[in-house]
């Protein structure tokens, strides 16, 4: 056999196969995005050949699946066993929250909103089948859903859950470094989405304005904006703002069913609805699926169902009364992420904040939630040379002080400088860009490369930019270099050579990619527009206060340069954070008439970036 000829043929065939695979992946970007992203996001961490749990090594797939099951089961707690009806009858306060039945239109809309997927739950019916054959499913599901509501029983088969372990970080052989991903029945998702929509409509006005998680028109950005504005206000008057950052341990998995149902009744849930929710929560069966091996089944004895539509809403209703226990401080929530804060003008203010911390610990004890006190921390935001460093405690354990903290993905420091966040963000973006380049060596499609860059790199550079948007040119340029790097990579893919002498502005025009700085300007203005014009969100008061503080700034059109006296400290702070810029770049009247946010965004982009 001619080995040299064989090697040549092997090389030719291999190149053709690679070309075919890359072409197929590029087509999937349009026709089957899920399959494409599954390939691109595939990490270097494959399924482990062995796994450690409680100092025992497991090597067989079945044993590994059972080890995962034991670990995931260990986070649950026994729930209080109430006689629901008797308990509720003795504390009846009203029953205005009820769902008697669902309608044909409810089912139709829920099926339309179902994501098409090949993934199957325990019933082995993929959601794309239900969506594609909706007319055959609507009436049977309508009958089943209404029968469930009339009998106050949630079907057991829809409570069976397949758990897929997904690696987080750290040692891939340590069971504790994996998180469970729940695969539920599409039928359950359809039913839950209907119940969620009907429930939220009835309870939305009961949800605390301090809660920014799982609430429409609120987000991590609105949460951080409210906090940042408090810090700025404190700086302006030369004060100090002490912020306590807390950490709950497995909060979603620790919810006591009895306590939750009692709280729902206290909010006005009809007893039939609480009976139905009791059936929905209890006796849920879970098992782990790992490398085609299935673990033994186990029960979820506490917590809201992971991966469900109803779970997040039930959780924020459970934690909703927490905000009412604080008498002397303010708080902000994003689901279970809680921070307490108060202005420090004397030692008495610190004592009062400590009093609210004691109330927090008492609330956690009563509601059977556990605080990771070791992970709780205190930051004192101030520009004083001698800040007040009070010692705060939870359950007699001293909270650690820090100079910086990562809050909902943004690194805050005591001076509100954000240099540490920008440096960290840029480093991560360069790593992502490196991964993109390595995985697209065989790609030539400009569209595919741009989509990957937008989703994998640029998105990380724009997360909550309303908070940290810099005004100093050196920081702006540091961020912009990442995109410039990608633009030159695009040019290389197009022409086959790197041209360093070509200007970045020329490349942005060539590939129709606006600068990151200008995109942050649009995002900033749109954030204010949505908060103040479109919605009635919790950020409106903060926006109003900000505009009042900047009332001396002349506002005309978008893209008007901001002129601020350097002697006015609070204006400099606002400008530094990008907020003052918004006041000078407010929405022109002819654009503000476009009330729809999507249309507004398009108009701003057209005016700002072109």
CORTA-V279664 format. One record per residue. RES is the residue in one small letter. SS is DSSP state (a for helix, b for strand, c for the rest). PSI is psi in radians with two decimals (none if undefined). D_LAST is the distance of its C-alpha to the last C-alpha in Angstrom with 1 decimal. Layout:
BEGIN
res;ss;psi;d_last
RES;SS;PSI;D_LAST
RES;SS;PSI;D_LAST
END
This chain:
BEGIN
res;ss;psi;d_last
x;c;2.34;64.0
x;c;1.72;61.6
x;a;-0.59;59.5
x;a;-0.75;57.3
x;a;-0.71;56.5
x;a;-0.74;55.9
x;a;-0.69;53.5
x;a;-0.79;51.5
x;a;-0.70;51.4
x;a;-0.72;50.4
x;a;-0.76;47.5
x;a;-0.82;46.3
x;a;-0.72;46.7
x;a;-0.76;45.0
x;a;-0.70;41.9
x;a;-0.69;41.9
x;a;-0.78;42.2
x;a;-0.75;39.3
x;a;-0.73;37.1
x;a;-0.76;38.2
x;a;-0.77;37.5
x;a;-0.70;34.0
x;a;-0.70;33.3
x;a;-0.69;34.7
x;a;-0.67;32.6
x;a;-0.65;29.3
x;a;-0.65;30.5
x;a;-0.45;31.3
x;a;-0.55;27.7
x;a;-0.86;27.1
x;a;-0.57;30.7
x;c;1.26;32.1
x;a;-0.64;29.6
x;a;-0.76;32.5
x;a;-0.68;34.6
x;a;-0.85;31.8
x;a;-0.49;31.0
x;a;-0.70;34.8
x;a;-0.86;35.0
x;a;-0.65;32.1
x;c;0.01;33.2
x;c;2.07;36.8
x;c;3.03;38.0
x;c;-0.18;40.8
x;c;1.77;43.1
x;c;3.04;45.2
x;c;2.34;47.9
x;c;2.57;50.6
x;c;-0.37;54.0
x;c;2.77;55.6
x;b;2.47;54.9
x;b;2.32;56.4
x;b;2.20;57.1
x;c;0.75;59.7
x;c;0.31;60.8
x;b;2.36;61.7
x;b;2.30;60.2
x;b;2.35;59.5
x;c;-0.49;59.1
x;c;2.43;59.7
x;a;-0.70;56.7
x;a;-0.71;58.7
x;a;-0.66;59.7
x;a;-0.75;56.2
x;a;-0.73;55.0
x;a;-0.59;57.8
x;a;-0.75;56.9
x;a;-0.75;53.4
x;a;-0.74;54.9
x;a;-0.69;57.2
x;a;-0.83;54.4
x;a;-0.58;52.1
x;a;-0.54;55.2
x;a;-0.35;56.0
x;c;-0.30;53.1
x;c;2.73;54.4
x;c;2.69;56.9
x;c;2.32;59.7
x;c;2.74;58.7
x;c;2.30;60.9
x;c;1.52;63.1
x;c;2.63;63.2
x;c;1.66;65.1
x;a;-0.87;61.9
x;a;-0.78;63.6
x;a;-0.72;66.2
x;a;-0.76;63.8
x;a;-0.66;61.4
x;a;-0.58;64.2
x;a;-0.25;65.5
x;c;0.57;62.1
x;c;2.18;60.8
x;c;0.00;58.2
x;c;2.86;56.6
x;c;0.82;55.2
x;c;-0.23;52.2
x;b;1.90;50.0
x;c;2.72;51.2
x;c;1.83;50.3
x;c;-0.61;53.1
x;c;2.91;51.5
x;c;2.78;48.4
x;c;2.95;47.5
x;a;-0.80;46.7
x;a;-0.61;43.1
x;a;-0.79;42.8
x;a;-0.74;43.8
x;a;-0.85;41.5
x;a;-0.65;38.4
x;a;-0.70;39.5
x;a;-0.71;40.0
x;a;-0.62;36.6
x;c;-0.10;35.1
x;c;2.34;37.1
x;c;2.31;35.3
x;c;2.25;36.6
x;c;2.65;38.4
x;c;-0.25;41.4
x;c;2.39;42.6
x;c;2.60;45.8
x;c;-2.76;47.7
x;c;-0.32;51.5
x;c;-0.06;51.8
x;c;0.48;50.2
x;c;1.93;48.0
x;c;2.64;44.3
x;a;-0.49;41.8
x;a;-0.46;40.4
x;a;-0.77;43.9
x;a;-0.75;43.8
x;a;-0.71;40.4
x;a;-0.45;41.4
x;c;0.69;44.8
x;a;-0.67;43.9
x;a;-0.40;46.2
x;a;-0.26;49.2
x;a;-0.41;48.3
x;a;-0.96;47.4
x;a;-0.78;50.9
x;a;-0.72;52.7
x;a;-0.68;50.1
x;a;-0.76;50.4
x;a;-0.80;54.2
x;a;-0.75;54.0
x;a;-0.79;51.5
x;a;-0.59;53.6
x;a;-0.69;56.8
x;a;-0.76;55.3
x;a;-0.65;54.5
x;a;-0.62;57.9
x;a;-0.10;59.8
x;c;0.61;57.6
x;c;2.20;57.5
x;c;2.22;54.5
x;c;2.30;55.4
x;a;-0.69;56.5
x;a;-0.48;55.0
x;a;-0.11;51.5
x;a;-0.04;52.3
x;b;2.31;52.9
x;b;2.28;50.1
x;b;2.29;49.4
x;b;2.23;48.2
x;b;2.11;46.3
x;b;2.28;46.4
x;b;2.24;43.1
x;b;2.41;43.1
x;c;-1.37;41.3
x;c;2.94;42.0
x;c;-2.58;45.1
x;c;2.07;48.2
x;c;-0.21;47.8
x;c;0.02;51.5
x;b;2.09;51.6
x;a;-0.55;51.6
x;a;-0.12;50.0
x;a;0.35;46.8
x;b;2.60;45.9
x;b;2.61;44.5
x;b;2.34;45.4
x;b;2.11;43.1
x;b;2.31;44.7
x;b;1.94;44.7
x;c;2.84;45.7
x;c;2.38;46.9
x;a;-0.57;44.2
x;a;-0.75;46.8
x;a;-0.71;46.7
x;a;-0.70;42.9
x;a;-0.85;42.9
x;a;-0.82;45.7
x;a;-0.67;44.2
x;a;-0.62;40.7
x;a;-0.84;42.6
x;a;-0.73;44.7
x;a;-0.81;41.7
x;a;-0.77;39.8
x;a;-0.70;43.0
x;a;-0.84;43.9
x;a;-0.65;40.6
x;a;-0.57;40.5
x;a;-0.42;43.9
x;a;-0.02;43.5
x;a;-0.59;39.8
x;a;-0.18;41.0
x;a;-0.30;43.6
x;c;2.31;41.2
x;c;2.40;40.9
x;c;-0.24;37.6
x;c;-0.25;38.0
x;b;2.08;37.5
x;c;-0.02;33.9
x;c;2.39;34.9
x;c;0.49;35.0
x;c;2.19;34.0
x;c;2.47;31.1
x;c;0.20;28.2
x;c;2.71;29.6
x;c;-3.12;28.9
x;a;-0.60;29.3
x;a;-0.77;26.3
x;a;-0.64;28.0
x;a;-0.89;31.3
x;a;-0.54;30.1
x;a;-0.77;28.2
x;a;-0.74;31.5
x;a;-0.81;33.4
x;a;-0.67;31.0
x;a;-0.60;31.1
x;a;-0.70;34.9
x;a;-0.77;34.9
x;a;-0.78;32.8
x;a;-0.65;35.1
x;a;-0.73;38.1
x;a;-0.70;36.7
x;a;-0.60;36.3
x;c;0.18;40.0
x;c;0.46;41.2
x;c;-2.99;42.4
x;b;2.38;42.5
x;b;2.02;41.2
x;b;2.21;43.2
x;b;2.18;41.5
x;b;2.05;43.7
x;b;2.15;42.0
x;c;2.90;44.2
x;c;1.99;44.6
x;b;2.51;46.4
x;b;2.00;48.2
x;c;0.85;47.5
x;c;-0.76;46.9
x;c;-0.53;45.8
x;c;-0.10;48.9
x;c;0.03;51.3
x;c;2.18;51.0
x;c;2.17;54.6
x;a;-0.80;55.0
x;a;-0.76;57.6
x;a;-0.73;55.7
x;a;-0.84;52.5
x;a;-0.62;54.4
x;a;-0.72;56.2
x;a;-0.71;53.0
x;a;-0.70;51.6
x;a;-0.69;54.7
x;a;-0.42;54.3
x;c;-0.07;50.9
x;c;0.29;52.6
x;b;2.33;52.5
x;c;2.58;55.3
x;a;-0.58;58.0
x;a;-0.65;57.4
x;a;-0.69;53.8
x;a;-0.59;54.8
x;a;-0.76;57.5
x;a;-0.74;54.9
x;a;-0.58;52.7
x;a;-0.77;55.8
x;a;-0.66;56.4
x;a;-0.68;52.7
x;a;-0.69;52.9
x;c;2.75;56.4
x;c;0.71;57.9
x;c;2.34;54.7
x;b;2.25;55.6
x;b;2.63;53.5
x;b;2.69;53.9
x;b;2.37;52.1
x;b;2.06;51.1
x;b;2.06;51.1
x;c;0.82;51.4
x;c;0.07;53.1
x;b;2.55;55.5
x;b;2.33;55.9
x;c;3.02;57.2
x;c;2.67;59.7
x;c;2.66;58.4
x;b;2.84;58.0
x;b;2.54;57.2
x;c;1.76;54.4
x;c;-0.06;56.6
x;c;3.02;53.9
x;c;2.80;50.1
x;c;2.54;47.6
x;c;2.21;47.0
x;c;2.43;44.4
x;c;0.07;41.7
x;c;2.87;42.6
x;c;-0.64;40.6
x;a;-0.49;43.2
x;a;-0.93;43.7
x;a;-0.70;40.8
x;a;-0.76;41.5
x;a;-0.64;45.2
x;a;-0.82;44.4
x;a;-0.43;42.4
x;a;-0.60;45.1
x;a;-0.75;47.7
x;c;-0.03;46.1
x;a;-0.65;45.1
x;a;-0.11;48.2
x;a;-0.66;47.6
x;a;-0.39;45.4
x;a;-0.17;48.3
x;a;-0.22;50.7
x;c;2.10;48.8
x;c;-0.48;50.3
x;c;-0.09;49.1
x;c;2.94;45.7
x;b;2.84;42.4
x;b;2.77;41.1
x;b;2.45;38.0
x;b;2.51;38.3
x;b;1.67;36.2
x;c;-1.98;38.8
x;c;0.07;41.6
x;b;1.89;39.5
x;b;2.38;41.1
x;b;2.38;40.7
x;b;2.50;42.9
x;b;2.67;42.1
x;b;2.59;43.8
x;b;2.43;43.7
x;b;1.81;46.5
x;c;-0.24;48.3
x;c;3.02;51.7
x;a;-0.50;53.7
x;a;-0.67;54.4
x;a;-0.67;50.7
x;a;-0.67;51.0
x;a;-0.69;54.2
x;a;-0.66;52.6
x;a;-0.68;49.7
x;a;-0.64;52.5
x;a;-0.71;54.2
x;a;-0.56;51.1
x;a;-0.68;51.0
x;a;-0.69;54.6
x;a;-0.65;53.7
x;a;-0.80;51.0
x;a;-0.69;53.6
x;a;-0.74;56.1
x;a;-0.75;53.5
x;a;-0.69;52.9
x;a;-0.81;56.6
x;a;-0.66;57.2
x;a;0.12;54.4
x;c;0.69;55.2
x;c;2.53;52.0
x;b;2.31;52.2
x;b;2.31;50.2
x;c;1.52;49.6
x;a;-0.55;50.7
x;a;-0.47;50.4
x;a;-0.12;46.6
x;c;2.56;46.2
x;b;2.90;45.1
x;b;2.33;44.6
x;b;2.31;41.9
x;b;1.90;42.4
x;b;2.00;39.1
x;c;2.80;40.1
x;c;0.26;39.8
x;c;2.56;43.5
x;c;-0.46;45.6
x;c;1.45;48.3
x;c;2.82;46.9
x;c;1.98;49.2
x;c;1.37;49.9
x;c;2.56;51.8
x;c;1.97;53.2
x;c;2.56;52.1
x;b;2.64;54.0
x;b;2.10;53.9
x;c;0.73;57.3
x;c;0.15;58.7
x;b;2.24;56.3
x;b;2.31;54.3
x;c;2.46;50.5
x;b;2.52;48.9
x;b;2.59;46.7
x;c;2.75;43.5
x;c;-0.24;40.9
x;b;2.75;38.1
x;b;2.55;37.7
x;b;1.96;35.3
x;b;1.92;34.4
x;c;0.69;32.7
x;c;-0.07;31.1
x;b;2.31;30.0
x;b;2.01;32.3
x;b;2.50;33.3
x;b;2.92;35.5
x;c;-0.38;37.7
x;c;-0.03;35.5
x;c;0.81;32.3
x;c;-0.67;30.8
x;c;0.16;29.2
x;a;-0.72;29.6
x;a;-0.72;32.0
x;a;-0.80;29.6
x;a;-0.76;26.7
x;a;-0.74;29.2
x;a;-0.76;30.5
x;a;-0.76;27.2
x;a;-0.73;26.1
x;a;-0.78;29.6
x;a;-0.67;29.4
x;a;-0.69;25.9
x;a;-0.68;27.3
x;a;-0.73;30.3
x;a;-0.69;28.2
x;a;-0.66;26.2
x;a;-0.73;29.7
x;a;-0.75;30.9
x;a;-0.80;28.0
x;a;-0.73;28.7
x;a;-0.64;32.4
x;a;-0.10;32.1
x;c;0.47;29.8
x;c;-0.60;31.8
x;c;0.01;32.6
x;c;2.52;29.2
x;c;-0.21;27.2
x;c;2.10;24.7
x;a;-0.69;21.1
x;a;-0.82;20.5
x;a;-0.75;23.5
x;a;-0.70;22.6
x;a;-0.73;19.1
x;a;-0.75;20.6
x;a;-0.76;23.3
x;a;-0.79;21.0
x;a;-0.79;19.0
x;a;-0.64;22.3
x;a;-0.51;24.6
x;a;-1.02;22.7
x;a;-0.64;19.3
x;a;-0.64;20.9
x;a;-0.38;23.5
x;a;-0.09;21.1
x;a;-0.01;19.5
x;c;2.13;22.7
x;c;0.68;23.3
x;a;-0.36;20.8
x;a;-0.46;21.3
x;a;-0.80;24.7
x;a;0.04;24.3
x;c;2.01;20.7
x;c;2.76;21.8
x;c;-0.32;21.0
x;c;2.32;23.1
x;a;-0.63;21.4
x;a;-0.67;24.1
x;a;-0.67;23.5
x;a;-0.74;19.7
x;a;-0.62;20.3
x;a;-0.75;23.1
x;a;-0.71;20.8
x;a;-0.48;18.1
x;a;-0.53;20.8
x;a;-0.83;21.5
x;a;-0.66;18.1
x;a;-0.66;18.6
x;a;-0.79;22.0
x;a;-0.68;20.8
x;a;-0.69;18.4
x;a;-0.55;21.4
x;a;-0.71;23.5
x;a;-0.75;21.2
x;a;-0.68;21.6
x;a;-0.74;25.3
x;a;-0.53;25.5
x;a;-0.73;24.0
x;a;-0.22;26.0
x;c;0.05;28.9
x;c;2.65;28.5
x;c;2.27;26.8
x;c;1.69;25.1
x;c;-0.45;24.9
x;c;-0.20;24.0
x;c;2.31;20.6
x;c;2.64;17.9
x;a;-0.65;15.8
x;a;-0.64;12.5
x;a;-0.75;13.7
x;a;-0.66;14.7
x;a;-0.71;11.5
x;a;-0.70;9.9
x;a;-0.78;13.3
x;a;0.07;13.5
x;c;0.84;10.0
x;c;1.90;10.7
x;c;2.80;8.6
x;c;2.67;11.0
x;a;-0.61;13.7
x;a;-0.80;13.5
x;a;-0.58;10.0
x;a;-0.62;11.3
x;a;-0.61;14.5
x;a;-0.80;13.0
x;a;-0.80;11.8
x;a;-0.69;15.2
x;a;-0.85;17.0
x;a;-0.71;15.9
x;a;-0.63;16.5
x;a;-0.82;19.8
x;a;-0.68;21.0
x;a;-0.82;20.0
x;a;-0.67;22.0
x;a;-0.65;24.8
x;a;-0.45;25.3
x;a;-0.85;24.3
x;a;-0.72;24.6
x;c;3.04;27.5
x;c;0.88;30.7
x;c;3.04;30.5
x;c;-0.15;32.5
x;c;-0.15;29.6
x;a;-0.79;29.6
x;a;-0.66;32.3
x;a;-0.68;30.7
x;a;-0.79;27.4
x;a;-0.77;29.4
x;a;-0.72;31.4
x;a;-0.76;28.3
x;a;-0.67;26.9
x;a;-0.70;30.4
x;a;-0.42;30.7
x;c;0.44;27.5
x;c;-0.36;28.5
x;c;-0.14;28.7
x;c;2.31;25.0
x;c;2.28;23.3
x;c;2.30;20.5
x;c;-1.46;18.2
x;c;2.89;14.5
x;c;2.54;12.1
x;c;0.16;11.1
x;c;2.30;14.5
x;c;2.47;16.4
x;c;2.30;19.5
x;c;1.98;22.8
x;c;2.41;25.8
x;c;2.22;29.4
x;c;-0.24;30.5
x;c;-0.16;33.8
x;c;1.73;32.6
x;a;-0.82;33.1
x;a;-0.50;31.7
x;a;-0.65;28.4
x;a;-0.73;28.1
x;a;-0.80;28.8
x;a;-0.73;26.2
x;a;-0.70;23.6
x;a;-0.59;24.8
x;c;-0.03;24.3
x;c;-0.12;20.8
x;a;-0.76;22.2
x;a;-0.58;22.4
x;a;-0.64;18.7
x;a;-0.70;18.3
x;a;-0.53;20.7
x;a;-0.19;18.5
x;c;0.70;15.3
x;c;2.92;17.1
x;c;2.19;16.0
x;c;2.68;15.9
x;a;-0.72;18.8
x;a;-0.36;17.1
x;a;-0.59;15.3
x;a;-0.24;18.5
x;c;-0.30;20.3
x;c;1.60;18.8
x;c;-0.44;21.5
x;c;2.26;21.0
x;a;-0.74;19.3
x;a;-0.77;17.8
x;a;-0.67;16.2
x;a;-0.75;15.2
x;a;-0.71;13.5
x;a;-0.73;11.5
x;a;-0.75;10.6
x;a;-0.75;9.7
x;a;-0.75;7.5
x;a;-0.73;5.6
x;a;-0.64;6.0
x;a;-0.67;5.9
x;a;-0.13;3.8
x;c;none;0.0
END
